[in-house]
Amino acid sequence: MSEAYDIVEAHYAASDRGDLDGMVEKFAETVAWTEMAGFPYAGTYVGTDAIKAGVFGRLGADWKGFRADPDELVDGGDGTVVAIGHYSGTHRATGKGMRVRFVHVWRVEDGLITGFEQFTDTHLVREAMT
């Protein structure tokens, strides 16, 4: 597999361990992270600090046991990796659980993650939050 594939795989492994530093270790300074329109944290966050606060911090605060588990990683070549998997977790305020499919598109250049875009069923996520 490619270096890009290995970097994305390492990100998910760090996430699985709850290792935030490992998750962001290969982020480029200007990494752009896009959460899908309709998702509770929708928008594009630029830079590690913005992603930690706007995405990872909010997920940890709002969800118990939140996970993003890739079922398959596809090496698209040219620094593109696609993850197909599922989110799971229990919303702290409602006590409702969810399991929702996702597709993540990753961009890697010169050994660093430069871009991320999420595709998911935002309705199912929001259903667990209400």
C-alpha positions as CSV (number, residue, x, y, z in Angstrom):
1,M,0.0,0.0,0.0
2,S,1.0,3.6,-0.4
3,E,2.3,6.0,2.2
4,A,-1.0,7.9,2.1
5,Y,-2.8,4.6,2.9
6,D,-0.5,3.9,5.9
7,I,-1.0,7.5,7.3
8,V,-4.8,7.3,7.1
9,E,-4.7,3.8,8.6
10,A,-2.6,5.1,11.5
11,H,-5.1,7.9,12.1
12,Y,-7.9,5.4,12.6
13,A,-5.7,3.2,14.8
14,A,-4.9,6.2,17.0
15,S,-8.6,7.1,17.1
16,D,-9.4,3.5,18.2
17,R,-6.9,3.9,21.1
18,G,-8.3,7.3,22.1
19,D,-4.9,8.9,21.2
20,L,-5.7,12.5,20.1
21,D,-2.0,13.4,19.6
22,G,-1.6,10.3,17.3
23,M,-4.7,11.3,15.4
24,V,-3.4,14.7,14.5
25,E,0.3,13.8,14.2
26,K,0.3,13.8,10.4
27,F,-1.9,16.8,9.9
28,A,-0.5,19.5,7.7
29,E,-0.4,23.0,9.2
30,T,-3.3,24.1,6.9
31,V,-5.2,20.8,6.9
32,A,-8.9,21.4,5.8
33,W,-11.4,19.2,7.5
34,T,-15.0,19.3,6.1
35,E,-17.9,17.9,8.1
36,M,-20.9,17.4,5.8
37,A,-23.8,19.9,5.5
38,G,-26.5,18.7,7.9
39,F,-24.1,17.1,10.3
40,P,-24.2,18.6,13.8
41,Y,-20.7,20.0,13.4
42,A,-21.0,20.9,9.7
43,G,-18.4,23.2,8.1
44,T,-14.8,23.3,7.2
45,Y,-12.2,23.6,9.9
46,V,-8.7,24.7,9.0
47,G,-5.7,23.8,11.1
48,T,-5.3,21.3,13.9
49,D,-6.5,23.5,16.7
50,A,-9.7,24.3,14.9
51,I,-10.4,20.6,14.2
52,K,-9.7,19.6,17.8
53,A,-12.1,22.2,19.1
54,G,-14.7,22.2,16.4
55,V,-14.9,18.4,15.8
56,F,-13.0,16.1,18.1
57,G,-13.8,18.1,21.3
58,R,-17.5,18.3,20.5
59,L,-17.8,14.7,19.6
60,G,-16.2,13.7,22.9
61,A,-18.4,16.1,24.9
62,D,-21.7,15.2,23.1
63,W,-21.2,11.4,22.7
64,K,-20.4,8.5,24.9
65,G,-18.2,5.9,23.2
66,F,-18.2,7.7,19.9
67,R,-16.3,5.7,17.3
68,A,-15.5,6.0,13.6
69,D,-14.6,2.5,12.4
70,P,-13.5,2.0,8.9
71,D,-14.6,-1.3,7.4
72,E,-12.5,-0.8,4.3
73,L,-9.8,1.6,3.1
74,V,-9.4,2.1,-0.6
75,D,-6.1,3.5,-1.9
76,G,-7.1,5.8,-4.8
77,G,-3.6,6.6,-5.7
78,D,-2.2,10.1,-6.1
79,G,-2.5,10.7,-2.3
80,T,-6.2,10.0,-2.1
81,V,-7.6,7.4,0.3
82,V,-11.3,6.6,0.8
83,A,-12.6,5.0,4.0
84,I,-15.9,3.2,4.1
85,G,-17.2,2.5,7.6
86,H,-19.6,3.4,10.3
87,Y,-20.0,5.7,13.2
88,S,-21.4,4.5,16.5
89,G,-22.0,6.0,19.9
90,T,-24.6,7.1,22.4
91,H,-25.7,10.7,22.7
92,R,-25.1,11.9,26.2
93,A,-28.1,14.2,26.4
94,T,-30.7,11.8,24.9
95,G,-29.3,8.4,25.8
96,K,-30.0,7.3,22.2
97,G,-27.5,5.2,20.3
98,M,-26.6,5.3,16.7
99,R,-24.8,3.3,14.1
100,V,-24.4,5.2,10.8
101,R,-22.5,4.5,7.6
102,F,-19.9,6.9,6.4
103,V,-17.5,7.6,3.6
104,H,-14.4,9.7,4.3
105,V,-12.2,11.1,1.5
106,W,-8.6,11.8,2.6
107,R,-6.0,13.8,0.8
108,V,-2.3,13.3,1.6
109,E,0.6,15.3,0.2
110,D,4.3,15.0,1.1
111,G,3.5,12.7,4.0
112,L,0.9,14.9,5.6
113,I,-2.9,15.0,5.7
114,T,-4.0,18.1,3.8
115,G,-7.7,17.4,3.5
116,F,-10.6,15.4,4.8
117,E,-14.3,15.3,3.6
118,Q,-17.1,13.4,5.3
119,F,-20.2,11.9,3.7
120,T,-22.8,10.3,6.0
121,D,-26.5,10.1,6.7
122,T,-26.9,13.2,8.8
123,H,-30.5,12.5,9.5
124,L,-29.7,9.3,11.5
125,V,-27.1,11.1,13.5
126,R,-29.5,14.0,14.3
127,E,-32.2,11.5,15.2
128,A,-30.1,10.1,18.0
129,M,-29.6,13.7,19.3
130,T,-33.4,14.5,19.6
